[in-house]
């Protein structure tokens, strides 16, 4: 078997950097005004859809704020990245998480997902994942209703 040259192999750091770049790009597309305001040290407008999340800008990534600053946990869990619900990247993350939790229900999927990122209206988006999954439809489907034959 041929060995792959070391310069072509992906490292964990490469994957982490790629994920951070994708999150930053998606946030710039969806939350441009909020990222710019927080980057300049301004407060968000109350009409912003992120206002209730008390967002912070950490290393160029928009994250959920809160009171967990002194908690001894990784930063990613304390302050997950904020993502829009109608973005293709968010949909891919939901599908991947659905696969990782073994096609369980939406509560398990959201619990696992929120250790990494916070998708706006994730409950609604998670409900739309299960009906589109072929395995879930096969395992949990009701099948076709049986129609009794007509009597002569």
Secondary structure, 3 states (H helix, E strand, C coil): CCCCCHHHCCCHHHHHHHHHHHHHHHHHHHCHHHHHHHHCCCCCCCCCCCHHHCCEEECCEEECCCCCCCCCCCHHHHCCEEECCCCHHHHHHHHHHHHHCCCCCHHHHHHHHCCCEEECCHHHHHHHHHHHCHHHHHHHCCCCCCCCCCCC
